[in-house]
Amino acid sequence: MTDWLMLVGNPFLGGELNGYFGMTINLIAISTLFWINALGSLRPMRMRG
């Protein structure tokens, strides 16, 4: 999870975009991972098999 957030937060998007845009993408990534983990823990069967 940390590696993915570091990848998203890296300045490959552009130096000037890394402030607000990077923070927005980080929030989206965190919420997406949170919902995936929440839904995965609510299901009796795991998707991983």
C-alpha positions in Angstrom: 0.0 0.0 0.0 2.8 2.4 0.9 4.7 1.6 -2.3 1.5 2.4 -4.4 1.0 5.7 -2.6 4.6 6.6 -3.1 4.3 5.8 -6.8 1.2 7.9 -7.1 2.8 10.7 -5.1 6.0 10.7 -7.3 6.5 13.8 -9.4 6.1 11.9 -12.7 2.8 13.9 -13.1 4.8 17.1 -13.3 6.5 19.3 -10.6 3.9 22.0 -10.6 1.0 19.5 -10.5 2.4 17.5 -7.6 0.9 19.7 -4.9 -2.8 19.9 -5.2 -3.2 17.3 -8.0 -1.0 14.7 -6.2 -2.9 15.2 -3.0 -6.2 14.7 -4.7 -5.0 11.5 -6.4 -3.6 10.3 -3.1 -7.0 10.8 -1.4 -8.8 9.0 -4.3 -6.3 6.1 -4.0 -6.6 5.9 -0.2 -10.4 5.9 -0.4 -10.4 3.3 -3.2 -8.1 1.0 -1.3 -10.2 1.5 1.8 -13.4 0.5 0.0 -11.7 -2.5 -1.6 -10.5 -3.7 1.8 -13.8 -3.0 3.5 -15.9 -4.8 0.8 -13.3 -7.6 0.7 -13.5 -8.1 4.5 -17.3 -8.0 4.4 -17.5 -10.9 1.9 -17.3 -14.4 3.2 -15.2 -15.5 0.2 -12.0 -13.7 -0.8 -11.4 -12.7 -4.4 -7.8 -13.9 -4.3 -8.7 -17.6 -4.4 
